[in-house]
Every structure is written in structure tokens, then in C-alpha cells.
């Protein structure tokens, strides 16, 4: 008898003891758990290695349960899934820094004294940016110096769409800048006569002044003692001169 015939005869003999039938459900469940962990740890390469391991186990079970003397071919190993490219990050909106230009229209006193006893004012400033073709102005809080110049503290403006579309725009403030608290401010495009809100359930009302360059735009700001941040306002509401609510 040749060595090959001896090996085939040995393979045909039953094992010395019976083995319990493998639990295929448990094997596959365990395989799925391993696959999830490796995907987090090593990415697509870990997934491919785990898939090959599970397929080899299934192939071995099929071979063990067969009564044929011929070796059964193993199923082909699954290939690793192609990696999916991540989408590019969305750029954050550009924040306009406080410019040093002269006011666009009249400056409005806020009734607040700041650094060195200087008066705090709010005024519009012109914007000419090609990437924002429908935004022509923003708001700026500044010191008004004795010589008539302005020392900018904080500026805000719309950055998408139109600066005069109906509704609230450029709401900002509630910051301590150079030792002076800048009140919460903004503007409303539309025939608003009053701007109100609530802070922790308590009603508050802003001071509202029409813009000298366009009375259909109303500039407003809140008393710092009542509103410390724009994020506590719930919600902003505008009313016309007849007391009709303009916003939902």
C-alpha cells in the first residue's frame, strides 16, 4: 500500500469519540461581533480578515459533516469592501471683523458709558463683498470719541441671502469687550414699531430706532440688565405700529 492510499484509509475511519455538532448560529453571531469590533479598530482590512475566518469555519463544518471521501472545495473568500471616500468638510461662515469705516447713516447712542467714560453707539457700516452680492450693510457697536472718530468694538452682518429680506438679522452681542459689556442688538427688515421677547419667562422689550438711511429697517438693542445673551431670548417678536404681530 502506498503512502497516499494509507492516508486515504485513515481519513475514512470514524473518529475515536463523537464530537458535538457545532452551533452555526453561535459561530455566526460571534463572527458578527468580532467584525464590528475590528471595523472600529482597523478599518476595511480588519473586516476582510474576519470574513475569511468565518468562511473557513463554515467550510470546515461542511467537510466534517460530509460522508464523501473526496475533499469538498471551500467557498471563495469574500473580498474587502472598497473604502467610501469621506465628503469634504463644510466651510464655516465667514465672520466680518469690526471695520473702522465711518458710519453708514447716523450713529445711535445706546445710553451706555464705557472705557474712559466714552459713549457707546450703534451704527450701520457699508459692505462691498463679491461673495455676498445682496449684503450691503451691517451693524457695529463702537465708542464715539471726543474728536468725532469711532473705536469699533463688535460688528455683525448677514452672510447669506439678502440683508433686507423680511425678518430679523445680525442678532449679536452679550459680550464683555475691553471691560465694556456690549448689549444684545440686531435689526429687523420690515415695518416694525416694537421688538419684544422673553427671558426665562419674563417679558422684555428692546429699544427700536428706524435706520436713517432706510426707515423700513429698524435697529434694536436690549437693556444689558435684562438680557445678558442672545441665546436667552425665546423668541424675538416684532409688532407693527397698530400692534399687529409681524413674526410667528
PyMOL commands that set and color helices and strands:
alter all, ss='L'
color gray80, all
select helices_A, chain A and resi 3-12+24-42+44-65+115-117+130-132+230-232
alter helices_A, ss='H'
color red, helices_A
select strands_A, chain A and resi 108-113+119-126+137-144+150-156+167-172+175-177+180-182+185-189+194-199+202-205+207-211+214-221+237-239
alter strands_A, ss='S'
color yellow, strands_A
deselect
rebuild
show_as cartoon
